[in-house]
Amino acid sequence: MAVLTNWRHETFAQAIVQGKSYIDAFRVAGYKPHHGNAHRLSLNEEIRARIGELQAVTVEDCEITRESLVARLRWLSKMAAEDGKWAASIAAEREIGVLLGHHIERHETTGMNINVVVPAKSTSIQEWERDTAGYTVLDQMPDGPAN
């Protein structure tokens, strides 16, 4: 659908798409404010179709895709490199890798709650291995955890 032939109707439709209320859009379109007439104008089939068309164009313009994100990140990387901001450029390149699935972020959890037995007397490695033979990390040692 093309632009509405009545400029007031077109202005009203555009104001509605911009988020204005019916009465505010009615006023912007050059009409004398009147709640009933603003609502009646909003029910006009041509205006409703035009509002739908304008909203569809707005949604298409705002659509974010992986390709658009990669293009934006490449541009940011280039601009950062030209300004000598290498950390920012590298960060943008890294994010491109994440988006394209070439870089998988992994985190290693350390510092698990493990009971470690510390013998009361000084022992050699051989004695330690003999005393702890057959136990896994998660097993409780016979003497219990050291406090």
C-alpha positions as CSV (number, residue, x, y, z in Angstrom):
1,M,0.0,0.0,0.0
2,A,1.3,3.4,-0.9
3,V,1.2,6.6,1.2
4,L,-2.3,7.7,2.0
5,T,-3.7,10.4,-0.3
6,N,-5.1,12.4,2.6
7,W,-2.0,13.9,4.3
8,R,-3.9,14.2,7.6
9,H,-4.7,10.5,7.5
10,E,-1.1,9.6,6.7
11,T,0.2,11.8,9.5
12,F,-2.3,10.2,11.9
13,A,-1.1,6.7,10.9
14,Q,2.6,7.6,11.3
15,A,2.0,9.2,14.7
16,I,0.2,6.0,15.9
17,V,3.1,3.9,14.7
18,Q,5.5,6.3,16.6
19,G,3.6,5.4,19.8
20,K,1.3,8.4,20.2
21,S,-2.2,8.0,21.6
22,Y,-5.2,8.4,19.3
23,I,-6.0,11.8,20.6
24,D,-2.4,13.0,20.3
25,A,-2.0,11.6,16.8
26,F,-5.3,13.3,15.9
27,R,-3.9,16.6,17.2
28,V,-0.5,16.1,15.3
29,A,-2.5,15.4,12.1
30,G,-3.9,18.9,12.4
31,Y,-7.4,18.1,13.7
32,K,-9.1,19.9,16.6
33,P,-8.7,17.5,19.6
34,H,-11.8,15.4,20.1
35,H,-11.7,11.9,21.7
36,G,-14.7,10.5,19.7
37,N,-13.4,11.6,16.3
38,A,-9.9,10.4,17.0
39,H,-11.3,6.9,17.8
40,R,-13.6,6.9,14.8
41,L,-10.6,7.9,12.6
42,S,-8.6,5.0,14.0
43,L,-11.2,2.6,12.8
44,N,-10.9,3.7,9.2
45,E,-9.9,0.6,7.2
46,E,-7.3,2.5,5.0
47,I,-5.7,4.0,8.0
48,R,-5.6,0.6,9.8
49,A,-4.0,-1.0,6.8
50,R,-1.4,1.8,6.6
51,I,-0.6,1.4,10.3
52,G,-0.1,-2.3,9.8
53,E,2.2,-1.7,6.9
54,L,4.2,0.9,8.7
55,Q,4.6,-1.4,11.7
56,A,5.7,-4.3,9.5
57,V,8.5,-2.1,8.0
58,T,9.5,-1.0,11.5
59,V,9.8,-4.7,12.7
60,E,11.9,-5.6,9.6
61,D,14.3,-2.7,10.3
62,C,14.8,-3.8,13.9
63,E,15.3,-7.5,13.2
64,I,18.7,-8.7,14.5
65,T,20.3,-11.7,12.9
66,R,23.5,-13.5,13.5
67,E,24.8,-12.1,10.2
68,S,23.9,-8.5,11.2
69,L,25.7,-9.1,14.6
70,V,28.8,-10.5,12.8
71,A,28.8,-7.5,10.4
72,R,28.5,-5.1,13.3
73,L,31.3,-6.8,15.2
74,R,33.6,-6.8,12.2
75,W,33.0,-3.1,11.8
76,L,33.7,-2.5,15.5
77,S,36.9,-4.6,15.3
78,K,38.1,-2.6,12.3
79,M,37.3,0.8,14.0
80,A,39.1,-0.3,17.2
81,A,42.2,-1.5,15.3
82,E,42.3,1.8,13.4
83,D,42.3,3.7,16.7
84,G,45.0,1.4,18.1
85,K,42.6,-0.1,20.7
86,W,43.9,-3.7,20.2
87,A,42.1,-5.2,23.2
88,A,38.7,-4.0,21.9
89,S,39.5,-5.3,18.4
90,I,40.5,-8.7,19.8
91,A,37.4,-8.8,22.0
92,A,35.2,-8.1,18.9
93,E,37.0,-10.8,16.9
94,R,36.6,-13.3,19.8
95,E,32.8,-12.5,19.9
96,I,32.6,-13.3,16.2
97,G,34.1,-16.7,16.9
98,V,31.6,-17.3,19.6
99,L,28.7,-16.3,17.4
100,L,29.9,-18.5,14.6
101,G,30.5,-21.5,16.9
102,H,34.3,-21.6,16.4
103,H,35.0,-20.7,20.0
104,I,33.2,-22.5,22.8
105,E,33.4,-21.0,26.3
106,R,34.2,-23.5,29.0
107,H,34.6,-23.0,32.6
108,E,36.5,-25.3,35.0
109,T,35.2,-25.5,38.5
110,T,38.0,-25.8,41.1
111,G,38.1,-25.8,44.8
112,M,35.6,-28.6,45.4
113,N,35.0,-29.5,49.0
114,I,37.4,-32.4,49.3
115,N,38.5,-33.9,52.6
116,V,42.3,-34.1,52.8
117,V,43.9,-36.2,55.5
118,V,47.0,-34.7,56.9
119,P,48.9,-37.3,59.1
120,A,49.8,-36.1,62.6
121,K,53.4,-37.3,62.1
122,S,55.7,-36.6,59.3
123,T,55.5,-39.5,56.7
124,S,57.4,-40.3,53.6
125,I,55.7,-40.4,50.2
126,Q,55.8,-44.2,50.3
127,E,54.0,-44.4,53.6
128,W,51.5,-41.8,52.4
129,E,50.7,-43.9,49.3
130,R,50.5,-47.1,51.3
131,D,48.1,-45.5,53.9
132,T,45.9,-43.9,51.2
133,A,45.9,-46.9,48.7
134,G,42.4,-47.8,47.5
135,Y,40.8,-44.5,48.3
136,T,39.4,-42.1,45.7
137,V,39.2,-38.4,46.1
138,L,35.6,-38.6,47.3
139,D,36.2,-41.3,49.8
140,Q,36.5,-40.5,53.5
141,M,39.8,-41.5,55.0
142,P,39.8,-43.6,58.1
143,D,41.1,-40.9,60.5
144,G,38.6,-38.3,59.1
145,P,39.3,-34.8,57.9
146,A,41.9,-32.6,59.5
147,N,40.5,-29.6,61.3
